Amino acid sequence: MLLQVQHVTRRFGADPLFEDVSLDIPDNGRVALVGRNGAGKSTLIHIITGEEAPDEGEVTTKRGLTIGYLAQDTGLDSDKTVWEEMLSVFDDLIELETKIHQLETKMSQPNVIENEALFNETSALYDRLQHEFNERNGFGYQAEIRGVLHGFEFDESYFNRSITTLSGGQKTQLALAKLLLEKRDLLILDEPTNHLDVETLTWLEGYIQSYKGALLIVSHDRYFLDRIVNEVYDMSLGSVEHYKGNYSKFMDLKAEKLKREWKEYEKQQDKISKLEDFVNKNIVRASTTKRAQARRKQLEKMDVMDKPESDDKVARFRFHADRDSGNIVLTVKDLAVGYDASTVLADPVNLDIKKKQAIAIVGPNGVGKSTLLKTILGKIPPIHGTIQLGAGVEIGYYDQEQATLHPKKTVLAELWDDHPMTPEGDIRSILGSFLFTGEDVDKPVHNLSGGEKARLLLTKLAMKHDNFLILDEPTNHLDIDSREVLELALNEFNGTILFVSHDRYFINQVATSVVEISKAGSTLFLGDYDYFINKKQEQAEIEALEEQENPASNAPAASSVPTKQTSYQQSKDVQRKQRKLSREVDALEEQITTLSDKKEAIELAMTQPEAFNDQAKMTELQNQLSEVSDSLAETESDWEAKSIELEEYND
């Protein structure tokens, strides 16, 4: 066993944060520590790393154990360049390489060559050091550094840059890169996926899966935990429970355990009730008093079970649009995203968002995902291209930087100032549903944690009742329970959603389509995150097959005879286009059904007496009918064109 936490208790004042906690990390273990914000996970990690002392219990480690620890959002603080800092991991190997070169020089000197004994002694030392150098990957460590840096999206242009010039997120990534290169026996990682885009997350998962040491991970990234860990310690209600399996398995086992405990508890409560009832009815009767006394003794000896506890206090998010938008919500055409013409991040970006769609924006860090949202919102002017909002669109915006909050206001004032006509009791009730209770509502905003600020922003967003939500990294700072509640609220929302997120599980739960942003523009994928990944893998396989079957890029470009690769590629292209068309036709048919139902409802409303007698209402219905009819005609036209095209493929 590499490390054992044995019966550890930590108190703050008289109140325990957690009690009698035990945790084991075996050789090559893949262990997750999960729990809500504030449960004590970071405190337990600090005890494990020796930064804090427990009030009771102890932490024991294997002799000679080396531990690498990455605290949440903690970056490298160094005046060195990126390359110099990574090289410092291999200082002893570089020193060994220097000794080898010195021995090579020494063995070439005439006085050594002429002295057979000295030459043999020097040569033997050289052979031993050379063997050690080879065993420790002496000829490959620079390639290893490059591989890890590239995995974290640091290309050669970063290698000679001073670390002081990097952003906070980049410094955190660099700290993790250095830890991976150090190859400690145990890596303790606190939220390692923060600041990582989808591509880097995928790379990191692959790298960590083959890591030869043990891992202890604190994370809210459910996709990451499912792919990496095989043991979970759940920190809840001041104690820790151990489960075997990945995160999904843990959730199933925890639910089963709670269900079983409730069943046993209710069974015992029923038995107690029957015994007490028998005693009460029979204790005074002479004929049955002995049996009643026996039952009473049975009750007194019974080991009464505690009522099962569940840390089920969660926020209750609900988003509801008071007014419908038109069918067309947002049209973005040939948009160049960036801050000026000299720094274009993505071009061209095209979006065609219809009502009740949920579109996820993904792409590498720095490509302009958040910039795109701010351009749509009018906060940043487009370099070129057009942005057109549809009829009746009302936008609600979630800012990942939380800049829309007022630091000096209290939680209560932050919400009440936006809705001064709402009674204070109602405001407090709404805040309570987002877990702001008691004295919490009187806290100044600048004293809130990142998770509390996120919940406050979501509270403000829910109170606006807009029909088009634009969300920039809404799961940042939220624990897993809050993320799941947010997913449910968005799935029940009666409006349209456009969001940026690096939380792949969240994307999978919420998105109806994924738009990938790159320097070359935008690509639409008509499905969830898993569909997006499958399509990306399919594309990569096709490209690899193209390279394998046609490696000579300088071969003659034109040929009247189709090659095997061309035929294969054409077949794959046809199949891909056919599947895409089929999905588009299905989606258009659903839109036609929805619009037809709406048109019929409006026409029925126009025949009612209340419409005849209210000219304003009749005018409103006529405008609605005109809009729906136009949308229906346009959708039917699109459906007809796509259907004809699909029939041509089928023929």
C-alpha positions in Angstrom: 0.0 0.0 0.0 1.5 3.4 -1.0 -0.5 5.5 1.4 -3.0 5.0 4.2 -5.2 7.6 5.9 -6.2 6.0 9.2 -9.1 7.3 11.3 -8.4 10.9 10.7 -10.6 13.7 12.2 -10.4 17.4 11.5 -12.2 20.0 13.6 -12.7 23.7 13.2 -13.5 24.9 16.7 -15.9 22.5 18.4 -17.5 21.3 15.2 -15.9 18.5 13.2 -15.5 19.0 9.4 -15.1 15.2 9.1 -14.5 12.3 11.6 -12.9 8.9 11.6 -11.9 9.1 7.9 -9.9 6.2 6.4 -8.6 6.0 2.8 -6.1 3.6 1.1 -4.1 4.2 -2.1 -2.6 1.0 -3.5 0.3 0.7 -5.9 -0.8 2.0 -9.3 -4.2 2.9 -7.7 -6.7 5.1 -9.6 -8.6 6.7 -6.8 -11.2 9.6 -6.9 -12.2 11.7 -3.9 -15.6 13.2 -4.6 -18.1 15.3 -2.7 -19.8 18.6 -2.6 -18.2 22.0 -2.4 -17.4 22.5 1.3 -17.4 18.8 2.2 -13.7 18.9 3.2 -12.0 17.4 0.2 -9.3 20.0 0.0 -8.7 19.9 3.8 -8.2 16.1 3.6 -5.8 16.5 0.7 -3.8 19.1 2.7 -3.6 16.5 5.5 -2.4 13.8 3.1 0.3 16.1 1.7 1.4 17.3 5.2 0.3 20.9 4.8 -2.2 20.5 7.7 -2.1 18.2 10.7 -5.1 16.1 11.7 -6.7 16.5 15.1 -6.9 12.7 15.4 -5.6 9.8 13.4 -2.5 9.6 11.1 -1.3 9.3 7.5 1.3 6.6 6.8 3.3 6.2 3.6 5.5 3.6 2.0 9.2 4.3 2.6 10.7 6.5 0.0 7.3 7.5 -1.5 7.5 10.5 -3.8 4.3 12.6 -4.1 3.5 15.2 -6.7 0.6 17.6 -5.9 -1.2 20.0 -8.1 -3.5 22.3 -6.1 -6.6 23.7 -7.9 -5.8 26.6 -10.2 -2.1 26.8 -9.0 0.3 27.7 -11.7 4.1 27.7 -12.0 5.8 30.8 -10.5 9.2 31.0 -12.3 11.3 33.4 -14.2 12.6 30.7 -16.5 11.4 30.0 -20.0 9.0 27.2 -20.7 11.7 25.0 -22.1 14.2 25.7 -19.3 11.5 24.9 -16.6 10.7 21.6 -18.3 14.4 20.7 -18.7 14.9 21.3 -14.9 13.0 18.0 -14.4 15.9 16.2 -16.0 18.8 18.1 -14.2 20.3 14.8 -13.0 20.0 13.3 -16.4 21.6 16.3 -18.0 24.4 16.1 -15.4 24.9 12.5 -16.3 25.0 13.4 -20.0 27.7 16.0 -19.2 29.8 13.4 -17.4 29.5 11.0 -20.4 30.8 13.8 -22.7 33.7 14.5 -20.3 34.6 10.8 -20.3 34.5 10.8 -24.1 36.9 13.7 -24.2 39.1 12.1 -21.5 39.3 8.8 -23.4 40.5 10.6 -26.5 43.5 12.1 -24.7 46.9 10.5 -25.6 48.0 10.1 -21.9 44.9 8.1 -21.2 45.1 6.0 -24.4 48.8 5.2 -23.6 47.9 4.1 -20.0 46.1 0.9 -20.5 44.9 0.6 -16.8 43.6 4.2 -16.8 41.9 3.7 -20.2 40.2 0.5 -19.0 39.0 2.2 -15.8 37.7 5.2 -17.7 36.1 3.0 -20.4 34.3 0.9 -17.7 32.9 4.0 -16.0 31.9 5.3 -19.4 30.0 2.0 -20.3 28.3 2.0 -16.9 27.1 5.7 -17.2 26.1 5.1 -20.8 24.0 2.1 -19.8 22.3 4.1 -17.1 21.7 7.0 -19.5 20.0 4.6 -22.0 17.9 3.0 -19.2 16.7 6.4 -18.1 15.6 7.4 -21.6 18.6 9.8 -22.0 18.2 9.9 -25.8 14.4 10.5 -25.6 13.8 13.0 -22.7 13.7 16.0 -25.0 11.2 14.3 -27.3 9.2 13.4 -24.1 9.2 17.1 -23.1 8.0 18.2 -26.6 5.3 15.5 -26.5 3.9 16.7 -23.2 4.1 20.4 -24.1 2.4 19.8 -27.4 -0.3 17.8 -25.6 -1.0 20.9 -23.5 -1.0 23.1 -26.7 2.4 24.6 -26.1 4.0 24.6 -29.6 7.6 25.6 -30.4 6.6 29.3 -30.4 6.1 29.0 -26.6 9.4 27.2 -25.7 11.5 30.3 -25.3 8.8 32.5 -23.8 9.2 33.5 -20.1 6.7 31.8 -17.9 5.9 35.2 -16.4 4.2 36.2 -19.7 1.7 33.3 -19.7 -1.9 33.5 -18.5 -3.0 32.0 -15.2 -4.6 29.0 -17.0 -1.5 28.4 -19.1 0.7 28.4 -15.9 -1.6 25.8 -14.3 -1.3 23.6 -17.4 2.5 24.0 -17.3 2.5 23.0 -13.7 0.6 19.8 -14.6 2.9 19.2 -17.5 5.9 19.4 -15.2 4.3 17.0 -12.7 3.7 14.4 -15.4 7.3 14.6 -16.5 8.6 14.2 -13.0 6.9 10.7 -12.8 6.2 10.7 -9.0 5.0 7.5 -7.3 1.8 9.2 -6.4 0.1 12.1 -8.2 -2.5 14.1 -6.3 -4.5 16.3 -8.7 -7.1 18.8 -7.6 -9.4 19.7 -10.5 -6.8 18.9 -13.2 -9.2 19.4 -16.1 -9.9 23.1 -15.3 -8.7 25.4 -18.2 -8.4 22.5 -20.6 -10.2 22.4 -23.9 -11.8 19.2 -25.3 -8.8 18.1 -27.4 -6.4 18.6 -24.5 -8.7 16.7 -22.1 -8.7 13.8 -24.5 -4.9 13.8 -24.7 -4.6 14.0 -20.9 -6.9 11.1 -20.4 -4.8 9.0 -22.8 -1.5 10.0 -21.1 -2.8 9.4 -17.5 -4.3 6.0 -18.4 -0.8 4.8 -19.1 0.8 6.6 -16.2 2.9 4.1 -14.2 2.4 5.7 -10.8 -0.7 6.0 -8.6 -3.4 8.7 -8.9 -5.6 10.5 -6.3 -7.9 12.8 -8.2 -10.4 15.4 -7.0 -12.6 16.4 -9.9 -16.1 17.5 -10.9 -15.5 16.2 -14.5 -17.6 13.1 -14.7 -16.3 12.0 -18.1 -12.8 12.2 -16.9 -13.5 10.2 -13.7 -15.3 7.5 -15.7 -12.3 7.0 -17.9 -9.6 7.2 -15.3 -10.5 5.9 -11.8 -11.5 2.5 -10.5 -12.1 3.4 -6.9 -14.2 6.3 -5.4 -14.2 7.7 -1.9 -17.4 9.7 -1.3 -17.0 12.5 1.2 -20.5 13.3 2.6 -22.0 14.3 5.9 -18.6 14.4 7.7 -17.5 10.9 6.8 -16.1 9.0 3.8 -17.6 5.9 2.1 -15.5 3.7 -0.2 -16.8 2.2 -3.5 -15.2 0.1 -6.2 -15.6 1.1 -9.8 -15.6 4.3 -11.9 -17.8 7.3 -11.2 -20.9 6.0 -12.9 -20.6 2.7 -11.0 -20.2 4.6 -7.8 -23.4 6.5 -8.4 -25.3 3.3 -9.0 -23.9 1.6 -5.9 -24.6 4.7 -3.7 -28.2 4.8 -4.9 -28.6 1.1 -4.3 -27.0 1.4 -0.8 -29.4 4.3 0.2 -32.4 2.3 -1.1 -31.3 -0.8 0.8 -30.8 1.3 4.0 -34.3 2.8 3.7 -35.8 -0.6 3.2 -34.1 -2.0 6.3 -35.0 1.1 8.3 -38.7 1.1 7.3 -38.9 -2.7 8.0 -37.5 -2.1 11.5 -39.7 0.9 12.1 -42.7 -1.2 11.2 -41.6 -4.0 13.6 -41.1 -1.4 16.4 -44.6 0.1 15.7 -46.2 -3.4 16.0 -44.4 -4.3 19.2 -45.2 -0.9 20.8 -48.9 -1.3 19.8 -49.0 -4.8 21.3 -47.4 -3.6 24.5 -49.8 -0.7 24.8 -52.8 -2.9 24.3 -51.9 -5.8 26.5 -49.7 -4.6 29.3 -52.7 -3.9 31.6 -54.4 -7.3 31.0 -53.6 -10.0 33.4 -53.9 -12.7 30.8 -51.4 -11.0 28.4 -49.2 -8.9 30.6 -46.3 -11.4 30.6 -46.3 -11.4 26.8 -46.4 -7.6 26.7 -43.5 -7.4 29.2 -41.5 -9.8 27.0 -42.2 -7.6 24.0 -41.1 -4.5 26.0 -37.8 -6.2 26.8 -37.4 -7.1 23.2 -37.9 -3.4 22.3 -35.4 -2.3 25.0 -32.7 -4.7 23.7 -33.3 -3.8 20.0 -30.4 -1.9 18.3 -32.5 0.8 16.7 -31.2 1.9 13.3 -30.6 5.6 12.6 -32.7 7.2 9.9 -30.7 6.9 6.7 -29.1 10.2 5.8 -28.5 11.6 2.3 -26.7 14.7 1.5 -29.6 15.6 -0.8 -29.7 19.3 -0.3 -29.4 20.7 -3.8 -30.3 23.9 -5.5 -33.6 23.9 -7.5 -32.9 25.6 -10.8 -35.7 26.4 -13.2 -35.7 28.4 -16.4 -38.9 29.4 -18.0 -39.4 31.9 -20.9 -42.5 34.1 -20.5 -42.8 34.7 -24.2 -42.0 32.6 -27.3 -39.5 33.8 -29.9 -40.0 33.3 -33.6 -38.9 30.0 -35.2 -35.6 31.6 -36.4 -33.7 32.6 -33.3 -30.2 33.6 -34.6 -28.5 33.7 -38.0 -24.8 34.3 -38.2 -23.3 34.5 -41.7 -19.7 34.5 -42.7 -18.6 36.1 -39.4 -15.0 36.8 -38.7 -14.3 36.5 -34.9 -11.6 38.5 -33.3 -10.7 41.9 -31.8 -9.3 43.4 -35.0 -8.5 42.5 -38.6 -4.9 41.7 -37.6 -5.9 39.0 -35.0 -8.8 37.1 -36.6 -9.4 34.0 -34.5 -12.0 32.1 -36.6 -13.4 32.8 -40.0 -16.0 32.2 -41.4 -18.4 31.3 -38.6 -22.0 30.4 -39.7 -24.9 29.6 -37.3 -28.5 29.0 -38.1 -30.3 28.5 -34.8 -33.9 27.6 -34.6 -36.3 27.7 -31.6 -35.8 25.2 -28.8 -32.4 24.0 -30.1 -29.5 23.7 -27.7 -26.2 24.4 -29.5 -22.9 23.6 -27.9 -19.8 25.6 -29.1 -16.5 23.6 -28.8 -13.0 24.2 -30.0 -9.4 24.7 -28.7 -8.5 27.3 -26.2 -7.8 30.7 -27.8 -9.9 30.1 -30.9 -12.5 32.7 -29.9 -15.5 30.7 -28.4 -16.2 33.3 -25.7 -15.3 36.1 -28.2 -18.0 34.7 -30.5 -20.6 34.9 -27.8 -19.6 38.5 -26.9 -19.8 39.4 -30.6 -23.3 38.0 -30.9 -24.2 40.0 -27.8 -22.8 43.2 -29.3 -20.1 43.6 -26.8 -17.4 43.2 -29.5 -17.9 44.4 -33.0 -17.6 41.8 -35.8 -14.6 42.1 -38.1 -16.9 41.2 -41.0 -20.0 39.2 -41.6 -23.6 39.6 -40.3 -25.5 38.7 -37.1 -29.3 38.7 -37.2 -31.6 37.9 -34.2 -35.0 36.6 -34.9 -38.4 38.1 -34.0 -39.2 38.2 -30.3 -35.8 37.0 -29.2 -34.9 38.0 -25.6 -31.4 37.2 -24.5 -30.2 36.0 -21.0 -26.4 35.9 -20.7 -24.3 33.9 -18.2 -20.8 35.4 -18.0 -18.0 32.9 -16.9 -15.9 35.8 -15.6 -18.8 36.8 -13.3 -18.2 40.4 -14.2 -21.9 41.2 -14.1 -22.0 40.8 -10.4 -21.5 43.8 -8.1 -18.8 43.0 -5.5 -20.0 45.5 -2.8 -23.7 44.5 -2.9 -25.1 41.8 -0.6 -26.6 38.6 -2.2 -30.1 39.9 -1.4 -29.5 43.3 -2.9 -27.9 41.8 -6.0 -31.2 40.2 -6.8 -33.7 42.6 -5.3 -32.2 45.6 -7.1 -33.0 43.9 -10.4 -36.6 43.2 -9.2 -37.6 46.0 -6.8 -41.3 45.4 -7.1 -41.0 41.8 -5.9 -41.6 41.4 -2.1 -38.6 40.7 0.0 -40.1 37.4 1.2 -40.4 36.2 -2.4 -36.8 37.2 -3.1 -35.5 35.3 0.0 -37.6 32.3 -1.1 -36.1 32.3 -4.6 -32.6 32.6 -3.1 -33.4 29.8 -0.8 -34.1 27.5 -3.7 -30.6 28.3 -4.9 -29.2 27.4 -1.5 -28.8 30.9 -0.2 -30.4 30.7 3.3 -30.2 32.5 6.6 -27.2 34.8 6.9 -26.0 33.8 3.4 -28.3 36.4 1.8 -26.5 39.2 3.8 -23.0 38.3 2.6 -21.3 40.8 0.3 -20.7 39.3 -3.2 -17.0 39.7 -2.9 -17.0 37.3 0.0 -18.7 34.5 -2.0 -16.8 31.4 -3.3 -16.7 30.8 -7.0 -19.5 28.2 -6.7 -21.7 30.6 -4.7 -21.2 33.3 -7.3 -22.1 30.9 -10.1 -25.4 30.0 -8.2 -26.1 33.7 -7.8 -25.7 34.3 -11.5 -28.0 31.4 -12.3 -30.5 32.9 -9.8 -30.5 36.2 -11.6 -30.8 34.5 -15.0 -33.8 32.4 -13.8 -35.6 35.6 -12.7 -35.4 37.2 -16.1 -37.5 34.6 -17.9 -35.7 35.2 -21.3 -36.3 32.8 -24.2 -32.7 32.6 -25.6 -30.0 31.7 -23.0 -26.4 32.3 -24.0 -24.1 30.6 -21.5 -20.3 30.9 -21.2 -18.9 27.9 -19.3 -21.9 27.7 -16.9 -20.6 24.6 -15.0 -17.3 26.3 -13.9 -17.2 26.3 -10.0 -20.3 24.1 -9.7 -20.1 20.8 -7.9 -21.4 17.6 -9.6 -24.8 17.8 -7.9 -25.4 21.4 -9.0 -24.3 20.5 -12.6 -26.9 17.7 -12.7 -29.6 20.0 -11.5 -28.6 22.6 -14.1 -28.7 19.9 -16.8 -32.2 19.0 -15.8 -33.3 22.7 -15.7 -31.9 23.3 -19.2 -33.5 20.2 -20.6 -36.9 21.3 -19.3 -36.4 24.9 -20.6 -39.0 26.0 -23.1 -36.6 28.3 -25.0 -33.4 28.1 -27.0 -29.8 27.7 -25.7 -26.4 28.6 -27.1 -23.5 27.6 -24.8 -19.7 27.2 -24.5 -18.5 24.4 -22.3 -15.5 22.1 -21.8 -17.6 19.8 -19.6 -18.2 16.9 -22.0 -20.7 15.1 -19.8 -22.7 18.4 -19.6 -22.6 18.8 -23.4 -23.8 15.3 -23.9 -26.8 15.8 -21.6 -27.9 19.2 -22.9 -26.8 19.7 -26.6 -29.0 18.8 -29.5 -26.1 19.9 -31.9 -22.4 20.7 -31.6 -20.6 23.5 -33.5 -16.8 23.1 -33.6 -15.0 26.4 -34.0 -11.5 26.5 -35.5 -9.3 29.0 -37.3 -10.9 27.8 -40.6 -14.4 28.7 -39.3 -17.3 26.6 -38.0 -18.5 23.0 -38.5 -21.9 21.8 -37.5 -22.5 18.3 -36.1 -26.2 17.3 -35.7 -25.9 15.3 -32.5 -24.6 15.3 -28.9 -21.0 15.2 -27.8 -20.6 11.4 -28.4 -21.8 11.8 -31.9 -19.4 14.7 -32.4 -16.4 12.5 -31.2 -17.5 9.6 -33.4 -17.6 11.8 -36.4 -14.2 13.3 -35.6 -12.7 9.8 -35.2 -14.3 8.8 -38.5 -12.7 11.8 -40.2 -9.3 11.0 -38.7 -9.5 7.4 -39.8 -10.4 8.4 -43.4 -7.4 10.9 -43.4 -5.1 8.2 -42.1 -6.3 5.8 -44.7 -5.7 8.4 -47.4 -2.2 8.9 -46.2 -1.6 5.1 -46.0 -2.9 4.3 -49.5 -1.6 7.4 -51.2 1.6 8.5 -49.4 3.2 10.2 -52.3 1.8 13.7 -52.0 3.8 14.8 -55.1 2.2 12.2 -57.4 0.4 13.4 -60.5 -2.7 15.3 -59.4 -5.0 14.2 -62.3 -5.9 10.8 -63.6 -8.7 9.5 -65.6 -8.7 6.2 -63.9 -10.1 6.3 -60.3 -7.8 4.7 -57.7 -8.9 2.3 -55.0 -8.5 5.2 -52.4 -10.6 7.6 -54.6 -13.3 5.0 -54.9 -13.3 4.3 -51.2 -13.2 7.9 -50.3 -16.1 8.7 -52.7 -18.1 5.9 -51.2 -17.5 7.1 -47.6 -18.3 10.7 -48.7 -21.6 9.5 -50.2 -22.5 7.5 -47.1 -21.7 10.4 -44.9 -23.7 12.9 -47.0 -26.6 10.5 -47.2 -26.7 10.1 -43.4 -26.5 13.8 -42.9 -29.3 14.4 -45.4 -31.5 11.8 -43.7 -31.0 13.5 -40.3 -31.8 16.9 -41.8 -35.0 15.6 -43.5 -36.1 14.0 -40.1 -35.4 17.3 -38.3 -37.3 19.3 -40.9 -40.3 16.9 -40.7 -40.4 17.5 -36.9 -40.3 21.3 -37.5 -43.1 21.1 -40.1 -45.3 19.1 -37.6 -44.6 21.7 -34.9 -45.3 24.7 -37.1 -48.5 23.1 -38.6 -49.8 22.4 -35.1 -49.1 26.0 -34.1 -50.7 27.4 -37.3 -53.9 25.3 -36.6 -54.0 26.6 -33.0 -53.7 30.2 -34.2 -56.4 29.7 -36.9 -58.7 28.2 -34.2 -58.1 31.1 -31.9 -59.1 33.5 -34.7 -62.5 31.9 -34.9 -63.3 32.4 -31.3 -65.7 35.2 -30.2 -63.1 36.9 -28.0 -60.9 37.4 -31.0 -63.9 38.9 -33.1 -64.6 41.4 -30.3 -61.0 42.5 -29.7 -59.4 44.1 -32.7 -56.0 44.3 -31.0 -56.0 40.6 -30.2 -57.1 39.8 -33.8 -54.2 41.9 -35.2 -51.8 40.1 -32.9 -53.1 36.7 -34.1 -52.9 37.7 -37.7 -49.3 38.8 -37.2 -48.5 35.5 -35.5 -50.3 33.6 -38.3 -48.2 35.4 -41.0 -45.0 34.7 -39.2 -45.8 31.0 -38.7 -47.0 30.6 -42.3 -43.8 32.1 -43.6 -41.7 29.8 -41.5 -43.8 26.8 -42.5 -43.5 27.6 -46.2 -39.7 28.1 -45.8 -39.3 24.8 -43.9 -41.5 22.9 -46.4 -39.4 24.2 -49.2 -36.2 23.1 -47.5 -37.8 19.7 -46.8 -38.8 19.3 -50.4 -35.3 20.1 -51.7 -33.5 17.9 -49.1 -36.0 15.0 -49.8 -35.3 15.2 -53.6 -31.6 15.2 -52.9 -31.9 12.2 -50.6 -34.0 10.3 -53.1 -31.2 10.8 -55.7 -28.7 9.2 -53.3 -31.1 6.3 -52.6 -31.5 5.7 -56.4 
